[in-house]
Amino acid sequence: MQAYPLSVPLPSGDKRWKLVEGTMRRYGHNPSALIEVLHTVQESFGFLDEVSLRFVASALRMPMSKVYGVATFYHYFSLKPPGEHTCVVCMGTGCYVKGADNLMKAIEEVANVKAGETTSDGKVSVVAARCIGSCSLAPAVVFDGEVIPKAQAGTVRDRLRRWLGHDAG
Ligand code: FES
């Protein structure tokens, strides 16, 4: 008798979970896909939190301890965003052709960090992601889980300045 994975509800309506689910589906929800799936979470969200680890564990039908063990073993994975806020810039092709690199430049300038880094005051981590599953909204930037559709440099600069406590005017 073939065991078939029960479908596990996505943690929220955030489209990035669909990407994670897509990776799992590609591997037939096989536990051997764990590292690949964790990579997708990290690339889409910038870090792995408890919600994502629990979701991955139940969808791959693996003990949480095992998932947690793998996530902590590899330095590539971070278990929480180092900054108080996270700004994820999609650098996937769909967003790139719509100017994601300019957005990233604007963000790096205001925050005075490079992608993958956190501001020295610990306020904001800037993350470059691959496609986050919202190509129709390109270029997309995610501020603490909120997707900014068709993002413009001015908007993301203002948002960042507010987080950083700079004068937005
Ligand atoms: S390429 Fe950016 S959302 Fe798909």
Residues whose N, C-alpha, C, O or C-beta is under 5 A from the ligand:
A	BS01	FES	C90 G92 T93 G94 C95 C131 I132 G133 S134 C135 A140
